[in-house]
Amino acid sequence: MKHVICALLMMGSAAAFAGEGGVGHGGGVAYDCFENGQRKVYLADTYELTKAGAFTKFKTGASPESVIEAAVVMLEATKPEKNIPNPMNASEFVSIGWLVKHTSASLDLQLSNDPLPLQTDAHINAAPQGCQLAQLAIQDVGLNRLKLDLKLWDELSDMDRGLFKLHEIWISIRNQPGADTTPIRAQVSQAAAVLADPNFSESAMIAKLIAGPEFIRTGLPTSTRAEKYVLAHCNGPGQLLPGFNLPTLSEAWYNLGCPTANRIYTKQLIAQDKKTALPTLTAMPKQLNCQIVSHGTDMLGWNPTAQFRLVRTAGTGMSYSPDIKGGNGYLPPSGREFEKSKYEIRLTDGTVFGDQVNEDLLTHRHERQRGIDELGDLDFRVSFTTNSNRVGFFINQYSPMTNLFYGDLTLDDNGRNYTAFGIACTAPYNDAKFDKDLYGSYN
């Protein structure tokens, strides 16, 4: 087993991690087959394993993220040493599992409805009988930008999708544009065999991860009691809104003149929330030091500096949606909205974006973000005007393993054209707040 992992690691030399490969193409291929009157698409890396039934125990439920998380578990179990330079901090060293996790979060995915041209890096002489070779994706190595054939992707199995992403992660880490991808396919196949091996030490954890849902929604209380109150005291059943979304119900009942129904449901939610809520981001750090980690669509030719900072200049960082009373999906203890925070983007060339037009922090305390991170889904955004354009800063993921925030930096001309970059950010003061019990009490 160890020789498999060691072979996997051989692809990631210190030079590759340092980004010496430049910019060029690479990408995964698939076998587009016709079997028993139906179209079937297989990842070329693991075609033999799939046909041999190696992944049948996983059945359904896998997602690209869950397969990557399982690969990270495998790597951390077999090669936990931190001997790779941290791409975000040259004075630190990280494990190969850390690097896989970070690269997975950094890849920029772009979908194509048109077939992609076959590249010359696959070195596959012939497809299996009844199949033809198809280019599943093309990666701009060095930019972490990945163009994906959507029609082929839709035909892949859940497991193949995750292993395909692992293929692209290794291409990014190897950082050798145009190089033969045969070794990459071999290592993905070997890694997949370990994931499917019932004798591997972390087999039970891997099976749990891969079979787990991409998102989880924990139990929320029913709104029955509050609805009964509305039926008895308010405007009747025709005014009720379906579902259990607290802002929607609270706003509806408040506007109907039914604050008591609102309070009944909110108290009920709070009692249940302490048992089911996931820790979520409740306050942004006062500063994020960010780095561009991928290049997305470029329509405007914008070239900001590779490093920059987001600095909070006013407010608490506990930002709430201006269009939902209470915001954040829930009411704060006081029932009032927190003050709007103010931010600036400061590039290393001295450019400052400070003409803020909006900011918003939304966290979903009963919905887990992608991956195994036991955190509520999050969405932070702030935008600034500059000349006739708008600069946007978005954070949609935090990883406790890498201790990084991931998101996007964008420039758009009122929605007509845009340029986008993937970013990863550190919080130098370690002051982000993650809280499971947001309210305290509600009177």
C-alpha positions, -999 to 999 in steps of 0.1 A, spaced: 0 0 0 28 24 9 45 22 -25 12 34 -41 12 65 -20 49 71 -25 44 69 -62 16 94 -59 39 118 -41 67 115 -66 47 137 -90 48 166 -66 84 178 -65 93 210 -47 99 227 -80 64 219 -92 49 233 -59 69 265 -64 52 270 -97 80 267 -122 60 251 -149 47 282 -166 14 282 -185 1 256 -210 -24 229 -215 -32 195 -200 -64 176 -191 -83 145 -186 -98 122 -213 -128 98 -213 -140 68 -232 -174 76 -249 -190 42 -254 -221 26 -267 -232 -4 -247 -264 -24 -249 -281 3 -269 -271 30 -244 -244 57 -242 -219 52 -214 -190 75 -206 -160 64 -184 -130 82 -170 -101 67 -189 -79 66 -157 -102 41 -140 -120 23 -169 -107 -12 -159 -116 -7 -122 -151 5 -130 -158 -23 -154 -145 -48 -127 -170 -34 -103 -145 -19 -78 -168 10 -69 -201 -7 -67 -200 -7 -29 -202 31 -29 -234 30 -50 -247 65 -52 -242 96 -31 -206 104 -41 -197 139 -52 -165 153 -65 -159 169 -32 -166 138 -12 -142 117 -33 -115 144 -29 -121 144 9 -116 107 9 -84 110 -10 -72 136 16 -80 112 44 -60 85 26 -30 108 21 -31 121 57 -31 85 70 -2 74 49 19 105 44 12 131 71 46 147 70 46 184 65 75 188 41 61 208 12 64 246 10 31 263 17 21 282 -15 4 308 7 33 312 32 68 304 22 80 301 58 56 272 65 54 236 53 23 216 46 14 179 39 4 165 5 -31 161 18 -32 199 26 -20 207 -9 -47 185 -25 -74 201 -4 -61 236 -13 -57 229 -50 -92 214 -51 -106 246 -37 -85 267 -60 -95 252 -94 -117 274 -116 -142 253 -135 -157 265 -168 -184 245 -186 -185 240 -224 -215 228 -244 -193 221 -273 -168 192 -277 -132 199 -268 -104 192 -292 -83 162 -283 -49 171 -268 -17 153 -275 -7 146 -239 -29 115 -233 -8 91 -254 -36 66 -256 -32 45 -288 -68 32 -289 -100 32 -270 -117 0 -259 -139 -18 -284 -172 1 -289 -158 33 -275 -141 64 -288 -116 87 -271 -130 121 -260 -114 151 -244 -132 155 -211 -114 187 -200 -86 210 -208 -67 227 -180 -47 259 -185 -18 247 -163 -3 275 -143 -36 294 -143 -57 267 -125 -84 272 -151 -103 241 -163 -127 239 -193 -150 209 -190 -172 192 -216 -206 194 -199 -222 167 -220 -195 142 -211 -196 152 -175 -233 146 -173 -227 110 -184 -200 102 -159 -207 82 -127 -206 100 -94 -173 82 -85 -157 90 -119 -165 127 -114 -145 128 -82 -116 108 -96 -116 131 -126 -112 161 -103 -83 143 -85 -67 138 -120 -70 176 -126 -56 183 -91 -25 162 -98 -20 180 -132 -21 213 -114 3 202 -87 27 186 -112 27 219 -131 42 206 -163 21 220 -193 18 196 -222 36 167 -204 25 131 -209 -5 125 -186 0 87 -186 17 88 -152 -12 109 -139 -38 84 -151 -18 56 -135 -16 74 -101 -53 82 -101 -60 45 -109 -38 34 -80 -53 60 -56 -88 48 -66 -78 12 -59 -67 22 -24 -100 41 -19 -119 9 -29 -97 -15 -8 -117 -28 22 -84 -37 39 -71 -1 39 -68 13 74 -92 41 68 -116 21 47 -146 27 70 -140 65 70 -136 66 33 -168 46 27 -187 70 50 -173 101 32 -180 89 -3 -215 77 5 -223 109 24 -243 137 9 -227 167 -7 -248 189 15 -266 180 47 -298 196 60 -304 189 97 -338 188 112 -357 221 116 -389 224 137 -422 222 120 -442 255 118 -474 238 128 -479 256 161 -474 290 145 -496 281 116 -524 271 139 -521 304 156 -523 322 122 -555 302 114 -571 310 147 -561 347 150 -549 361 117 -561 362 81 -567 326 74 -550 297 55 -550 316 22 -523 339 37 -499 311 48 -466 305 30 -453 269 27 -419 257 39 -399 263 70 -377 292 60 -377 314 90 -371 348 73 -400 341 49 -424 330 76 -413 357 100 -417 384 75 -451 370 62 -465 367 97 -451 401 108 -467 418 77 -500 400 85 -500 416 119 -491 382 136 -461 389 157 -472 362 181 -470 335 154 -435 348 146 -425 346 182 -439 311 187 -420 298 157 -388 316 166 -388 302 202 -394 267 188 -366 272 163 -342 283 190 -349 253 212 -342 230 182 -314 250 168 -290 243 196 -292 206 188 -290 208 150 -272 239 140 -237 237 125 -210 262 135 -212 291 110 -193 323 103 -209 350 123 -182 377 120 -157 384 92 -121 390 102 -110 426 103 -84 418 76 -79 392 49 -46 388 31 -54 373 -2 -37 358 -32 -49 350 -67 -49 312 -71 -67 308 -104 -77 328 -135 -113 326 -147 -131 343 -176 -113 374 -188 -134 398 -209 -120 431 -197 -82 425 -196 -79 434 -159 -46 426 -143 -47 433 -105 -17 425 -84 -14 389 -74 -16 398 -37 -40 422 -20 -58 428 13 -94 432 23 -95 456 53 -125 463 75 -124 501 83 -157 503 102 -183 481 118 -182 447 136 -180 424 105 -214 410 116 -231 420 84 -267 412 78 -288 411 46 -305 445 42 -335 430 25 -344 404 52 -353 417 87 -328 401 111 -307 388 81 -284 359 83 -314 336 81 -322 343 118 -329 371 142 -301 383 165 -307 382 202 -318 419 203 -341 416 173 -322 445 156 -299 445 127 -262 450 132 -246 481 116 -233 478 81 -195 472 80 -172 491 57 -143 476 38 -115 485 14 -95 464 -11 -59 474 -11 -36 462 -39 1 459 -34 7 486 -61 -11 512 -40 -45 510 -57 -74 512 -32 -110 504 -39 -131 520 -11 -162 533 -27 -184 506 -12 -219 500 -26 -230 470 -7 -219 442 16 -236 410 28 -229 380 50 -253 351 48 -247 318 66 -269 288 65 -267 271 98 -285 239 89 -268 234 56 -233 221 53 -208 236 29 -191 214 3 -168 188 16 -166 172 50 -160 205 69 -186 206 96 -195 242 89 -226 259 78 -226 271 42 -215 307 39 -216 336 15 -198 369 21 -198 396 -6 -188 432 -8 -186 454 -39 -171 488 -49 -175 512 -78 -145 523 -98 -151 546 -128 -179 529 -147 -171 494 -134 -177 474 -102 -152 454 -83 -166 425 -64 -151 404 -36 -167 371 -27 -160 344 -1 -180 311 -3 -159 286 16 -137 282 46 -115 252 52 -104 244 88 -77 221 74 -60 248 53 -72 276 76 -80 296 44 -110 314 30 -118 308 -7 -138 329 -32 -135 352 -61 -123 387 -71 -142 402 -101 -145 432 -123 -176 439 -143 -190 467 -164 -226 466 -151 -230 430 -159 -222 431 -196 -186 418 -194 -164 406 -166 -131 393 -155 -128 369 -126 -100 354 -104 -101 327 -78 -87 338 -45 -75 322 -12 -71 344 19 -56 341 53 -69 360 84 -36 373 100 -53 382 133 -72 349 136 -103 368 146 -130 353 125 -160 341 146 -176 307 141 -206 303 163 -231 275 168 -254 293 192 -261 327 175 -291 339 195 -286 332 232 -322 337 241 -353 353 225 -379 372 246 
